[in-house]
Every structure is written in structure tokens, then in C-alpha cells.
Amino acid sequence: MTQRDKAIYLDITPVTLRNWKKHKPNLYKIVMLGFAFEEAVQKSKSNYEELKAFEEKLSK
């Protein structure tokens, strides 16, 4: 997800996101950690589904 995509998701402008990075680094860090967490959860879900499908193929 690009910075622009993140800004749109948050319903703010990309400039606001850049300003947070520059002037409110803790807020920016928290927001970016939230996006990283969401991405990690999605990857874990995808890996689980892939492994589950593999397990089903092996059990046949």
C-alpha cells in the first residue's frame, strides 16, 4: 500500500500524512504500525489457508 493509499484509507490528504511524519513522529509511527499489523494478519491468514489446502491434498 502506498502512502497515498494509506492517506485515502485514513480519509486524509497525503500532505497530512507527510506532516505527521515530520511534526508528529509518534502518531505517524503508531499509524504505520497499525498498517504493518494489518498486513501481517492478512499474510498469516493467507499462509494458513495455503497450508490447509496443502494438508487437504495430502490427506486424499
Buried (B, 14 or more C-beta within 10 A) or exposed (E): EEEEEBBBEBEBEBEEBEEBBEEEEEEBEEBBEEBEEEEEEEEEEEEEEEEEEEEEEEEE
